[in-house]
Amino acid sequence: MALRIALADDHGIVLGGIRSALEQAGFRVIGEVRDGRDAVKLAREQSPDLVLMDISMPGMNGIEATRRIAAEAPRVKVLCLSMHAERQLVTAALEAGASGYLLKELPVVELLEAIRKVMSGQIYLCPGIGDKVAPADTAGTSEAGAWKCSTLTTREREILQLIAEGQSNVEIAARLHVSPKTVSTHRQSIMDKLNIHNAVGLTRYAIRHGLTSTGSR
């Protein structure tokens, strides 16, 4: 039976190219989504063998989506795809439950190799990434280079991304079905934990750590 793969990326051209390559290799693409929340829903409801997960997506980023898939659909493996090669981001993806990390600039043959290794139960780190991550990081046990965002709660990470995408407290409250006061409380907690005390700084932080599609990929 063909491997069942779901794709999560908010760039249509990227989705089309990956789908074509996978189908030519004999895999079955069961769904495409462009938002982290939809990726979690798809994983939970359709239980693919593997989700190819973009890191930077609007609404909910790929790291948060990976974390939720690991909790809600633990048999589904996640392979992260990104233009970001920073060690702390790679470590965050692995800590969230990803089985591998691949840079989008690499050729299709590398993607196919990554899928093979991940589905055989191995942790895959593409060339140029493995040297940046200590062996303990791949086991999720290293404190070195820890992702500072991991100190935030799930709701705080969600709100941080929405702040970086330019949404006001009122807009965030409407989206998350909470009160503006609750959002304001979470915002203050985020600022205190990250020691960043303005929206511009929070936005720069989120872009630098690949939490939002506002920045370059």
N, C-alpha and C positions, 0 to 999 in steps of 0.2 A: 504493500500500500504506500502511495506517495506521501512524503512528509507534508503535513498541513502547516502552512506558515501564514501569519498575519503581519501586515505592514503598518507602521505608524510613523508618518512624516507629513508635515504640512506643506510640502512642496510637491505639486502634482507631477512635474517633470521627473523628479527623483523617484516618486512612486512608480511611474510608468516604466522607467528604466530598470528598476530593481525587479518589478513584476516580470518584465520580459526576460531578464536574465535567469530568474528562478524557474520560470516555466520552461525555458529552453533546456534547463538542467534536469527537468523532470519532477520538480516540486509542484505542489498545489497551493496556490495563494487563495485563502478562504475569505479574506477581507482586507480592506484598506481604510484607515482612519487618519484624521489629521489633528487629533487632539488627544492629550493624555487620558482624559476621562473616558473618551470613547474606546481607547486602547484597553483600559481596565475592564470596561463593560464587555467588550468583544472577547477578551481572555476568559472572563467569568462565564459568559453565556455559551461560547462556541468551543472553548477549550482547545485551541490550536496546540500543535506540538512546540511551536516556537513563535515568538514575536520579535521582529526586527524593529527596534525602538530608536527613533531619533531622540537626541537629548533635548534640543531646543524646539519647543512647540508652545503655542499660545494656550492660555487657560490652565493647563497643567503640564509641567515639563516632564521629560522622559524619566528622570531619576525618581520623581515622586510616583509616577505611574508604575515604574518597575517595583518600587517598594510596596505599592498596593497589590500588584499582581502576585508578588511573593506571598503576601498575607492571605489574599482571597482565592487565588488559583495556583497553589504551590507546585503543581505538576507541570505548569507551563514554563518553559525556559525563555529567557530574554537575552537577546544579543543586541547591545547598544551600538548605534551608528552615530558618528559625530564628526564635525570639523575641529573640535576642541581636543587638544592633546595634553592639557595640563594634568599633572599627577593627581592633584586633589580632586579633580572631577572624575578621573578614572577610578580612584579609590572610592569616591562616593557612589558611583554606579555599582561597583562590586559589593560594597556594604549594603546597598539597597536590595541586592539579590540577583544582579545580572550575572550571567554565566560567561560573558565575554564583552570585549570592547574593540571596535573596528573603526578606523578613520575612513571617511567617505571618499577620500582621494585615491584609495587603493583600487587595484583592478578587480574585476569580477572573480577571477580565480582565487583571490584571497578571501572574498566573501564566502565562496563555496567551501574553502578549507575551514573557515571559521565555523560554518554551520556543521560540518562534519565533526569537528572536535567538540563543539558544544553538545551536540546530540549524542556523543559517545561518553558524556559525563565529565569532560575536561573543562578547565577554565582556559579561554582563549584570549590572548592579548596580541594585537597585531604588531608587526615590526615597528620599532621606534617607541612603542608604548611599554612593552615588557621591561625595558631597561629603567623606566621611570618608577616602576612600582616594585617595592620590596616583596620578597616571597611571602612574608607574613600578611601583607595587604591582600593578597589573593585569597587568603583564608579568612579575611575579615577580622583579624586580631590585632593589627598594628595601630598604635596610637600616633605614630609618626605621620605628619602631613594630614592629620584628621581634617575632614571637611567641616568647616566651622558651622555650616548650615545644619549639621546634624544635631546641634544643640537646640534647634527650634522644634516646636511641635508640628504635627502634620498640618494643622490649621494655620500656623504662623508661616510655614513654607508656602502654603497656598496663597496667603495674603501678600507675602513678599513678592511673589511673581506678579500678582495683579497690580500691586503698587508700581512695579517696574514697567508694567505695560500701560501706565498712565491713568489708571482708574482711581477715582476719588473714593473716600470712605463710603459715601452714599451709594455709589455704583457697585462697590465691592459688597456692601451689605445686601443690596438687592440681588446680586448674583448668587451669594452664598446663603440667602434667606436668614440673615441675622440682623441685629440692629446696628446702626452706625456707631453707637456707643461701644458695642462689642468689638467692632473693627478697630476703633480708636484704641481700645485697651490692648488688643493684639499688636497693633502698630507700635505702641510704646514699648511693649515687651520685646519685639523684634529689634528695635533700636538699642535697647539696653543690652541685649545679648550680643549683638554684633558690634556695639560701640560705634554706631553710625547714627547720626541724629538729624538727618534731613532726607527728603525723598530723592534728591539728586544722588546722594551717596548710596542710598539703597538701590537705586536703579543701576548705578555703575557696578555695584557689587554683584547684582543679579546677572548682568550682562557678562561680567568677567568670569563668572562661575557657570555660564551656560544655562541659567535658569529661565531665560526668556528669549523669544525669537526676535526681540527688539534689536539686538546687536547682530553683528556679522556671524556667519556660521563657519 
